[in-house]
Amino acid sequence: MSTGKEYTPKERLQYNPPVRAYRVDDFCRAMGFCRSTFYVLVRQGKIRTVCIGRRRLVPAGEAERLLSCQEG
């Protein structure tokens, strides 16, 4: 007895869960700056990050927060 919807193999391949955090390289590419600029902004406290193990991730909301701070 199944408790959820059954997905076809094609539907499973097309499913893209919402992004909750970005790797540093992906965040930099999306924002249009290099890694060194990213780490300067982290040191200045303008970008918040989380570390999970040895990986540093940027929460998805940080891009919007960074852009809203730049406007004002």
C-alpha positions in Angstrom: 0.0 0.0 0.0 1.5 3.3 -1.1 1.2 6.4 1.0 2.3 9.0 -1.6 2.0 9.8 -5.3 3.8 7.4 -7.6 6.1 9.2 -10.0 7.1 7.9 -13.4 10.9 7.7 -14.1 10.5 10.7 -16.4 8.8 12.7 -13.7 11.5 11.8 -11.2 14.2 13.1 -13.6 12.3 16.4 -14.1 11.8 17.1 -10.4 14.0 20.0 -9.2 13.6 20.7 -5.5 14.0 24.3 -4.5 17.5 25.4 -3.9 18.1 26.1 -0.2 21.8 26.8 -0.3 24.5 27.4 -2.9 28.1 26.3 -3.1 30.5 29.2 -3.1 31.4 28.8 -6.8 27.7 28.6 -7.8 26.9 31.7 -5.7 29.8 33.7 -7.2 28.8 32.7 -10.8 25.1 33.7 -10.1 26.1 37.1 -8.6 28.8 37.9 -11.1 31.9 38.2 -8.9 35.0 36.2 -8.2 35.8 34.0 -5.1 38.2 36.6 -3.7 35.5 39.3 -3.7 33.1 36.8 -2.1 35.5 36.1 0.8 36.1 39.9 1.3 32.3 40.3 1.6 32.1 37.4 4.0 34.9 39.0 6.2 33.0 42.3 6.1 29.8 40.5 7.3 27.9 41.3 4.1 27.3 37.7 3.2 26.4 35.0 5.8 27.5 31.5 5.3 27.1 28.1 7.0 29.7 25.4 7.2 28.6 21.8 7.1 31.6 19.6 7.6 34.4 21.2 5.5 31.9 22.6 3.0 30.9 26.3 3.1 27.4 27.0 1.8 25.5 30.2 1.2 21.8 30.2 2.2 19.6 31.0 -0.8 18.2 34.2 0.8 21.7 35.8 1.0 21.6 36.9 -2.7 18.4 38.8 -2.2 19.6 40.3 1.1 22.9 41.4 -0.4 21.2 43.1 -3.3 18.7 44.8 -1.1 21.5 46.2 1.1 23.3 47.5 -2.0 20.2 49.5 -3.1 19.9 51.5 0.1 
